[in-house]
Amino acid sequence: MRLDDLDRRIVAQLLENGRASYAQIGDRIGLSAPAVKRRVDRLRAERVITGFAAVVDPAALGWTTEAFIEVFCTGATSPEDIYDSVHKHPEVVAAYTVSGDASALVHVRAQDIQHLEQALERLRREPNITATKTAIVLSRLIGRPTDTGAATPA
């Protein structure tokens, strides 16, 4: 689907505040509430918008330790096999296949260093994971819930 400027501006408004009303969005981008609703309905039907979620501060839940783990797998492990190895671990919040030496990059959150170490040991026990390299996050500079990867005018 091809998005026009108004679609992009609606998506940007929803990324900024997923609870904004159609009227609030319309006021900001110059459309009526019914016009915004029609566009949002179309964006949902065409799976541009795939859902809405609460964005929760992990620290409020007690998960204050964050890390990125490079995962190295045996041979030519498929993305599906990597997914099967990492998705079952509750500490994993995202995982990506990547270029370079690693097979995947896994983003994890834990309560503390001890919890992170336990999660890391569980990941290392997966049969297709041969090695890991971990970088612990010291501070988060930007944390967007979802991003299109491109600058979107407000």
VEXKOLNU-666906 format. One line per 4 residues: for each residue z, y, x of N, C-alpha, C. Coordinates in steps of 0.001 Angstrom, whole numbers. Each point is the difference from the previous one (the first is absolute). Layout:
N
Z/Y/X/Z/Y/X/Z/Y/X | ...
This chain:
154
0/-1172/838/0/1172/-838/0/1239/887 | -729/981/-417/-63/1266/738/930/1004/-669 | 905/575/791/949/979/-521/-545/1411/199 | 129/813/-1027/-364/1403/166/1248/785/414
-176/1295/194/1096/845/474/1191/-25/-957 | -243/23/-1306/1111/-16/-960/763/-1322/59 | -735/-1112/132/667/-1300/150/905/0/1234 | -511/503/1098/779/41/1246/1237/885/-158
-140/1096/-697/1130/903/-206/1038/-635/-926 | -445/-754/-996/934/-716/-887/767/-1041/812 | -712/-772/808/652/-1016/831/1002/664/947 | -379/1116/596/913/710/908/1258/435/-733
-146/496/-1231/1164/412/-785/892/-1194/-322 | -601/-1130/-339/785/-1201/-314/700/-548/1245 | -661/93/1158/660/-429/1233/1188/892/328 | -133/1273/-319/1095/935/250/1139/-211/-981
-332/-259/-1270/1018/-199/-1030/-566/-919/-1079 | 299/-1286/130/-512/-992/-943/549/143/-1404 | 1026/827/-178/579/207/-1334/-499/1287/-663 | -909/701/664/-532/1230/-586/-723/-320/-1307
170/871/-971/-686/-193/-1293/-1467/390/145 | -808/-461/-946/-1410/377/0/-131/1515/-117 | 875/622/-767/-37/1459/-156/323/690/1318 | 999/-492/733/349/602/1288/-1154/-136/991
-594/-1178/38/-1140/-208/900/-1146/915/-403 | -276/53/-1301/-1078/858/-498/206/1450/356 | 1242/487/-127/298/1388/366/-316/264/1471 | 268/-980/843/-199/190/1438/-1470/-64/416
-793/-763/-753/-1396/-170/432/-1014/619/-959 | 486/592/-1092/-902/699/-905/-683/-872/-1040 | 694/-1022/-483/-519/-851/-1077/1020/-69/-1121 | -457/-373/-1188/928/-222/-1107/702/-1343/206
1153/-169/-650/729/-1267/92/-858/-1177/-477 | -722/123/-1144/-837/-1132/-419/-1103/-336/1019 | -553/1014/658/-1037/-267/1005/596/-737/1198 | 1207/392/408/670/-703/1103/268/-1444/-411
498/-203/-1213/296/-1363/-470/-1255/-868/18 | -1115/531/-488/-1255/-769/-3/-381/-406/1421 | 139/939/920/-355/-306/1390/959/-1018/609 | 1297/149/-252/967/-971/519/-269/-1377/-598
-288/-60/-1299/-324/-1284/-634/-1220/-639/660 | -1022/806/292/-1204/-511/651/315/-453/1424 | 791/778/733/384/-376/1362/802/-1306/12 | 821/-195/-1008/756/-1266/-100/-927/-1149/-358
-910/219/-972/-927/-1051/-428/-902/-439/1154 | -362/945/862/-879/-313/1123/777/-382/1259 | 1325/-159/-140/889/-480/1055/65/929/1210 | -288/1298/-216/266/981/1040/1507/209/59
613/156/-1163/1456/36/-120/405/-1404/-436 | 777/-665/827/344/-1394/-283/1395/-178/-567 | 773/1087/-81/1326/-108/-578/851/1195/368 | 1191/17/-514/966/1056/271/1293/-687/403
705/609/943/1226/-627/487/1029/1061/362 | 1258/-393/-65/1070/873/477/14/-56/1525 | 123/1139/625/118/61/1448/1475/216/305 | 606/-982/639/1440/8/238/267/200/1485
969/816/307/408/200/1383/663/-1292/482 | -581/-683/992/596/-1258/477/1442/170/453 | 348/1153/547/1369/239/456/979/-53/-1171 | -448/426/-1187/869/-43/-1178/340/-1443/-370
-867/-929/381/239/-1421/-263/700/-684/1175 | 276/779/1045/682/-563/1156/-939/-586/1036 | -1314/192/-149/-968/-541/954/-432/1137/924 | 775/235/1051/-196/1170/853/-739/-294/1302
-255/-1253/286/-688/-371/1233/-1426/-406/-337 | -922/555/766/-1416/-210/-274/-693/-358/1308 | -1010/-871/-71/-724/-381/1209/-1432/-386/-348 | -837/72/1021/-1362/-505/-97/-118/-1140/992
-508/-1119/-482/-60/-1206/822/-1453/-413/165 | -435/-49/1262/-1304/-582/278/183/-1509/-38 | -814/-668/-784/91/-1449/-157/-1218/-625/664 | 247/-997/835/-1058/-723/686/-14/-1424/-553
-1178/-449/-422/-105/-1305/-656/-850/-959/823 | 106/-1273/-358/-776/-1037/660/-1477/142/-346 | -853/-103/1006/-1446/-25/-214/-515/1077/-940 | -950/-405/-806/-629/909/-964/679/-163/-1355
1209/494/-103/762/-105/-1245/-588/962/-1022 | -244/-481/-1195/-622/824/-1043/1003/1004/-575 | -490/1090/-566/896/941/-668/845/-667/-1087 | -568/-965/-697/746/-716/-1045/1169/-771/589
-230/-626/1149/1084/-749/655/1098/940/489 | -409/1162/534/992/981/441/799/482/-1208 | -698/297/-1086/681/423/-1232/1019/-1051/-428 | -407/-1261/-10/912/-1074/-402/1243/-52/890
-151/355/1266/1130/-44/926/955/1175/-159 | -506/1172/-404/859/1184/7/464/475/-1375 | -743/-282/-1052/336/598/-1302/1312/-503/-588 | 422/-1178/378/1219/-589/-577/1289/580/579
-115/801/1040/1172/604/622/297/1329/-686 | 1165/148/-643/278/1212/-778/45/1275/839 | 203/-120/1279/56/1173/871/-1392/601/252 | -1038/-787/-215/-1374/462/235/-417/910/-1151
-324/1255/350/-436/951/-1024/-1501/237/40 | -646/-354/1111/-1454/115/111/-459/-848/1180 | -1239/-456/-70/-583/-764/1102/-1497/268/24 | -534/66/1206/-1402/350/182/-615/-874/1088
-1227/-457/-197/-743/-553/1124/-517/1196/787 | -72/-146/1318/-355/1129/852/-967/-432/1094 | -652/991/586/-820/-270/1173/920/-29/1224 | -519/-500/1095/810/-68/1215/540/-1393/231
1036/-76/820/539/-1304/394/806/-679/-1106 | 737/782/-784/846/-579/-1045/-852/-494/-1167 | 511/-986/-701/-666/-492/-1208/304/888/-1196 | 1227/553/-29/423/812/-1136/1085/965/437
186/1030/-807/1092/947/163/831/-74/-1269 | 1298/-255/166/892/-212/-1139/1067/1093/8 | 165/656/-1137/1015/1048/-167/1190/-639/-712 | 1169/108/597/1205/-596/-590/1097/1048/-140
873/-241/-970/1219/798/-179/1166/-964/-88 | 1124/424/601/1193/-839/5/1232/888/-120 | 1139/-637/-247/1246/750/-152/479/580/1322 | -187/-754/1076/476/425/1313/-718/-843/1051
351/206/1268/-667/-728/1089/220/-1506/-118 | 1197/-407/-381/275/-1441/-140/-897/-611/-1078 | -137/676/-1120/-873/-482/-1083/-1452/-33/479 | -428/1034/742/-1356/22/547/-224/-1195/923
982/-278/842/-126/-1138/915/-133/-1314/-769 | 778/-164/-1060/-98/-1215/-817/-1383/-123/-644 | -509/1117/-521/-1326/-18/-625/-1073/-322/1034 | 133/570/1174/-952/-248/1078/25/-1473/412
1178/-567/102/108/-1427/357/-642/-883/-1070 | 183/351/-1269/-647/-769/-1069/-1517/97/84 | -508/1196/283/-1447/158/161/-513/-846/1164 | 736/12/1099/-421/-752/1192/-24/-1504/-237
744/-476/-981/14/-1441/-313/-1197/-424/-845 | -784/937/-477/-1194/-377/-768/-933/-783/917 | -565/-1097/-500/-764/-896/878/-1206/636/695 | -639/985/-612/-1198/566/624/286/1256/834
1250/451/55/354/1173/796/487/-463/1366 | -706/449/1046/332/-444/1357/833/1026/764 | -122/1281/-353/755/1039/708/58/1253/-866 | 953/861/317/127/1280/-687/333/1076/1031
-289/1227/-360/375/1160/812/480/1057/-992 | 1244/445/152/641/848/-1001/221/1417/510 | -305/967/-859/325/1410/259/913/457/-1132 | 1212/407/348/972/461/-995/-231/1481/-262
-30/375/-1264/-217/1396/-393/1272/796/281 | -148/1102/699/1127/887/263/126/1056/-1093 | -1115/605/-399/19/944/-1112/-1355/-14/-685 | 26/222/-1295/-1218/27/-805/-462/1451/-74
-1218/249/422/-533/1350/-21/-740/295/-1305 | -747/-969/-486/-726/112/-1271/151/-1329/-706 | 258/23/-1290/105/-1232/-774/-545/204/-1386 | -1300/-162/-150/-638/154/-1304/-20/-1345/-694
182/-22/-1325/-13/-1290/-701/-1358/-670/70 | -1054/754/-115/-1359/-508/90/-871/1168/400 | -997/-266/800/-865/1080/441/-1431/-507/-19 | -903/844/-390/-1414/-374/-28/-600/-5/1387
739/535/971/-515/51/1350/-783/1273/274 | -246/789/-1014/-746/1239/175/787/1154/-595 | -175/1139/595/668/1192/-540/-538/280/-1394 | 883/273/-910/-380/277/-1381/537/1361/-382
-881/907/-445/512/1322/-376/890/-62/-1218 | 1016/833/-34/923/16/-1130/-558/766/-1166
